[in-house]
């Protein structure tokens, strides 16, 4: 019996620093991120041969920090959609990309994604820091898959005046079929951010210090976090599936030393998510 999984990747959206991107579709995120990501399909059914479209919808919920670096957690419901045309143009949640290069497991191209900002009323620890506007990030991606293994790199620059920064995310993972309907995945990740991004989300200006009571803090460029994620996916039918995700991330460098993390939050970040997906065939 043929496996019901259409692609190599986990059903679970990858969880990254901006959880709402990933949950609405990044991952999270991201770096991204669904099990049947048609942009990476190798197993094509007779139905798919007659159609260049792949459409997946779904929804679920996650339990995650209420801001990056927080030690307070909240439940976040989310919808999800993935639309891919001819293994070339894809929309996954809040991301739009194009596989300009797609050869022998190697994919590369431009990507644009909508990134939610941060409201100071998300948590009392943010009082006096002001809001961070939403961003539109433009950049590119590179991904390579061989067998059950994969690695990827995404770089994106804010072009809408949200955090005004550049962020790069690298991943390496493995997806292992346990049965014809059950699959596990394991992925390691690391992200780097420039000084604009770090100052926006982790820095404390003199004005902010006066309003919040937190110490001044200049956050510079550097590696922002490393993480490990585990996914488990089960396909009830060739169209209906359920997926789960658990992830641990450790903030690094100036992100760890920021007063909103060191004094008010935690550098240890945990995330869990569970959701259902439906694939149109």
Secondary structure, DSSP 4 states (H G I P E B T S, - for coil): ---S--SSS-SSPPP-S-HHHHHH----------TT-GGG-----HHHHT-SEEEEEEEEEEEEESSTT-S-EEEEEEEEEEEEETTTEEEETTEEEE-SEEETTEEEEEEEEEE--B-GGG-GGGTTS--B--EEEEEEEEEEEETTEEEEEEEEEE-SSSS--EEEEEEEEEEEESSSSEEEEEEEEEEEE-HHHHHHHH-B-HHHHHHH-PPPBPPPSEEEEEEEEEEEEEESSSSEEEEEEEEEEEE-HHHHHSHHHHTTS-SEEEEEEEEEEEEE-
